[in-house]
Amino acid sequence: MVMVMEQGLSSQSRLILTGLGALLVSAVVLSAAGIYLGSVSEVLELIPGLMVLLPSIIHIRGSIAGVFASRLSSSMHLGEFSIDFEEGSVLGDNIRASFVITILIAFVIGIFSYVGSRIFESPVIAVTDLVLISVVTGIVAGAVVMGITLLIALASYRYGLDLDMIGAPTVTTSGDLVTLPILVLSATSIMFLPPWIRLVLGGVAIVFGLAAILYTWNRSVRIGAIVRENVFLLIPLSVIGTLAGLTYSLNLEALVTIAAFLILIPPFTGGLGSIGGILGSRLSTGMHTGELSPSFLPERGVVHHFIISYLYTLILLPLLALIAHGAAVLMGLNSPGLGMLVAISLAAGLVVMTLVNGVAYATASLSFRYGLDPDNFGIPVITSLIDLIGAAALVTMIGLLLQ
């Protein structure tokens, strides 16, 4: 009995350390994305509406890849996974569905960002330009992030690693790191084109969206089911991402003035998204395998996962604040000071993670109870919620603690 308990503790410790290792690596990488964002603050001001687009296009990209990884992880635990790229296989159908979802959601995000900017009277470029930027960024970044996710999944399968613990941090991190420079490059390149060329390319983007819909109708039942479940979920979540972008855009002047906060945004939301992604994946896998039950109130095993999420948050956020402060100092940008940056990030982060724990469990248990796949819902809901609540909490704490 003692030996079994020791083996169980050893296994749990290994899983926790695996997740922590992935999060620490992602912290460094996400900070690089934040430093890049701080260095292109002038582009955000020169292309109105780009800051509104930024949270949605980045984190929805990570959500799509995260769902892809989570579904593959569940199929591995259930013994259904095989390295087969043909249509009709688990891997092949998930790759095709994820690419279709990428095109459709990128198109929707561009429209939502434009409409949201107009409603809140925030400056914005033409709708065709914003949609074109969104679709080009989605396709290019989607192909890169999907490739990274696929490599991680295959390596996990080959070497017997738990994809739940490394998939979410890695793919959400790569989503932030890859998508941000591609977004800026796409935006600057497109805005340099003559207006008539941008209009034609905008029409091509619409054709891509229609082609994605037609492709879904003419393919296997599994592809259609994955696309429908994800699109119907990601469309309303894109509204949440747009509101997060508007929160940053309406406070852009303050963020640019104290640029350490601008540097902190990608690692802050991305890091919390990775922690939430681990939680969502573990809850989803636990319910698939029967280790966790979708009861009304969280059971002891679920609370254990909540505690681990708080532990990750307390370790990760001070490190992110330290990197953001150091980067700001080295780049000659303004910072409120290391202590203040740590206090703001921790205060905002703990508020966000408390809400995320509840939403992650509710999403997994409700979707499982109603016969839906929690893999399709957990990560998108969590990361989109973090976009909005993270933005609101961060801006609120900045206002409260800097007064």
N, C-alpha and C positions, 0 to 999 in steps of 0.2 A: 504493500500500500504506500509506504514512504517513498519507494523508488518511483512508483507511478506519479505521485504528487510532485516529486522532484523533476521528473521528465516533463510534466505538464507545465511547471513553473519555468523550466528551461525553454520550452517551446514558446511560451508567452513572452518571455524576456527577449527571445530571438526575434519574434515578430515586432515587438515594440522598438527594439534597436534598429531593425531593418527599416521601419517607418521613419524613425528619427534620423537615420543616416540619409535617407532619400530627401527628407525635409531640409536638412542642413545643406545638402548639395543644391537643392532648389533655391534655398535662401540666397546663396552666393550668385546663382544664375539670375534669379529674379531681381536682385540688386543691380546687376548689370543692365537689365531692362529699365530699371528706375533711373539709373545714371544716364542712359541714352535718352529717356524722356525728358530729364532735366536739361540735357544739352540741345534739345530741339524745341524748347519752349517758344521760340520765335515763330516756328512753323505753325504751332497750335494757334497763335494769335493771327497769323497772316491768312490762314485758311479757315474761315468761320464755319463752325459746325463739326470740325474734325474732332474736337474734344468730346462732343456729344456722341459721336460715332465710336470713339475709342474703347470705352468699357465693354460695350455690347459685342463688337466685332472680335475683340480679344478673348473675352471670357466665354462667349458662345462657342468660339472655335475650340477652346479648351474643354467645354462641356461636351461637344460632339465627340471629340477624341476620348474624353474620359468615359463616356457611355460605351464607346466602342471597346475600350480596354476592360470595362466592368463586365460587359456581356461575354467577352472572350474568357475572362477569369471565371465567371460562373460556369461556362461550358467546360472549362478545364476541371473544375471541382466535380462536375457531374459526369465527367468522362465522355463528353460529346465532342470535344475539340480534336481536330486533325489538321495537319498542314496541307490544305487543299484549297486552291484559289478558284476552283470551278464554281459556276453558278449552281446553287442548290446545296452547297456545303456551308457550314456555320461561318467559316472564315470568309469565303468568297461573297456570301450574301451580305455580311456585315460591312465589308469594304465597299461594295456597291451602294448599299443604303446610306452609309455615312457620307459618301461623296454627293449623292443626290440631295441629302439634307443640307449639306454645306452650301450648295448653290441657292436653294430655296430660301434659307434663312438669311443669307447675305443680302439677297434682294429685299427681303422684308425689313431688315435692320436699316438699310439705306433710306427706305421710305419713312419708317418710324422716326429716325433721327431728324429728317427734314421737317416732318409734321410737328414733332415735339418742339423743335427750335422755333417754328413759326408761332405755335400756341403760346410759348413762354417769351415770345418777342426777343429771342436770342439771335444774333446775326448768323446767317447761314448761306452757303453757296447754292447754286441751282440744284433742284431735285435730281435731274439726270446725272449731274456731276457726282453728287453724293452717292447715288445708287451705283454708278460705275466704279467709284473708288471702293465701295463695300464689296461688290461682286468680284472685282479683280483681286483684292486682298484676300477674300474668302477662298477663291480657287487656288491661288498660289500658296498661301499659308496652309490651306487645308491639305494640299498634296504633300507638303513638307512634314507637317505634324502627323499626318496619317502614316507616313513612312516611318517616322520615329516610333510611333505607337506600335506599329507592326513589328519592328525590330525588337522592342522591349517584350512584347507578347511572345514572340518566337524564342527569345533568350530565356524567358521565364519558363516556358514549356520544356525547353531543352535541358535546363539546369535545375528544374524542380523548385524554382522560387515562387513565392506567393505573389501573384500579380496584383492582388488587392492592396498590398502594402507598398508597392513601388509604382504601380500603374498610374494612380491618380496624381501623386506629387510630380512624377516625371512628365506626364502629358500636359497637365495644366501649366507647369513651368515652361515646357517647350512651346506651348501655345502663346504664353506671354512673350517669351524671348524672340520667337520667330515672327509672330504676327505684328508686333509693334514696329520694327524697322521696315517690314514689307508694307504696312499701312502708310507710313510716312513717305517711303519711296514711291508707292503707287499714287498717293495724293499729289506730291510735287510733280511727278512725271505727267500725270493726267492734266493738271491745271496749267502746264506749260503748252499743251496742245491747243490748236485753233478751236474756237467754239463749235464749228461745224463737224470737226472730227470727233469731238467729245459727244456731240449729239448722236452721230452714227454709232459710235461705240456703245452709247447708252442703249440704243435699239438692239444691238447685239447681246447686251446683258439681259434684256427682256427675253430674247429668243432662247438664251441659255436656260432661263427660268422655266419657260414653256416646255422646252425639250426635257428638262428634268422631270416635270410632271408626267409627260407622255411616257417616258422611260419607266416610271414607277407603275403605271397602269398596265404595261405590257410585260411585266416581269413576275417572278415567283411570288407566292403568297407571303413568304417570310419577308422578302424585301419590302413589299407593300405594307405589311403590318409594322415593321420597324420604322419606316418613313412616316406613316400616319401617326403612330404613337409619339414620335419625337417632334414632328412638325407641329402637331396640335398643342404640345407642351411648350416648345421653344418659342412659338409666336407670342403668347402672353408674357413669357419670361424675357423676350426681347424688349417689351415695354418697360419692364423693370430695369433692364440694362440702360435703356434710353434715359430713364429718369435719373439713374446714377450719373450718366454723362452730363445731363443738364445740371445736376448738383455741382459737379466740378466746373462746368463751363460758366455758370453764374458766379462762381467764386474764383475764376481763373486768374484775375488780377492779383488776388492775395496769394494764391499758390505760386505764381511766377515770382512775386516779390520775395517770399521766403521759399526759395527753390528746394530746400531740403524736404519740404512736404511733397513737392512734385516728384522728387526722387523716391520718396517713401511709398507713393500710391501703388505702383505695380507689385513690389514685394509684399506690401501689407495685404492687399486684396488677394494676390496670387498665393501667398503663404497660407492665409486662412482658408482659401479655396482648396488648397492641397490637403490641409488637415480635415476639412469637411468632406473632401473626396474620399479620403481613407475611411472616415467614419461611415459614409454612405455605402461604400463598397463592402465593408465588413458586415454591416447590418444586412445588406442585400444577400451576400453569400451565406450568412448565418441562417437567414429565413429560407433560402433555397435548399440548404442541406438539413434543415430541421433543428439546428443547434439553438436557434432563437425562435420564439413564437411571436406572432403579431398581435399581442394582447393590448388592451386599452392603455394600461400603464406599463412603463418599461420594467422589465425584470432585471434581476441582479447582473446577468451577463451584459445587458445593454448599458447599465450604469457604469460597468467596468470600462466600456468603450468611451463613455462620456468623460470619465476621469482621465483617460489617456489623452483625449483631445485637449483638455485643459492643460495637462502637463506639457504637451507639444507647444501650446500657445505661449505658456510662461517661459519656455526655453527659446522659442524662435523669435518672438517680437523684439525683445531687447537687442538681439543680434542684428536684426534688420534696422533698428533705429541707430545702432552704432555704425553700421555700414553707410547709412544715408547721411549721417552727420559727418563722418570722415570724408565721404565723397564730396559733399557740399564744401567743406573746408578746403580740400585739395583743388577743387574747381573754381574757388573764389566766389562761391555763391553763399547767400544768406542762410543761416540756421538759427533756430531758437535756443540752441544749446543741447548738449547730449542728454542731460537729465530731463529736460522738458520734453524732448523728442521721445525718450523712453516712456515717460509718464503718459503722454498723449496716445502713443501706440498701444500701450498695455491697457489703458482705460477703455479705449475704443474697441480693442481686440477682444477683451473679456466680455463686453456687452454683446458683441457680434457672435462670439462662440456660444454663449448661453442660449441665444435664440436659435442658432444653427443646430445645436444638439436636439432641441425640441422638434424643429422642422424636419431634420433628417430622420428621426424616428417616426414621426407622423407620416412622412412621405413613404418610407419603406413599408410600414405596417399597413397603411391604408391601401396602397397599390397592390400589395401581396394578398390582402383579404378580398379585394375585388377582382382578383384574377388577372391583374396586370403585372408586367415584369418590372420589379423595383429597380433593376439595372438601368432601365430607360428613363427613370424619373429622379433618382437620388442625386446624382452629380449635377445635372442641369438646374434643378431647383435650388440646391445648396449654393452653387457658384453664382447664380443670378441673384439670390437673396443677399449673398455677401457683397455683390456689386453695389446694390442699393443701400443696404443697412451699413455696409462698410463706409460708403461715401458719406452718408448722413452722420454716422457716429464720428468719423474722422473730422469732418468739417465742424461738427458741434463741439467736440473736445478741443479743437484748435481755438474756437471762439471762447469757450469757457475758461480754459487754462491760460490763455494768453492775455486775458483782460487785465 
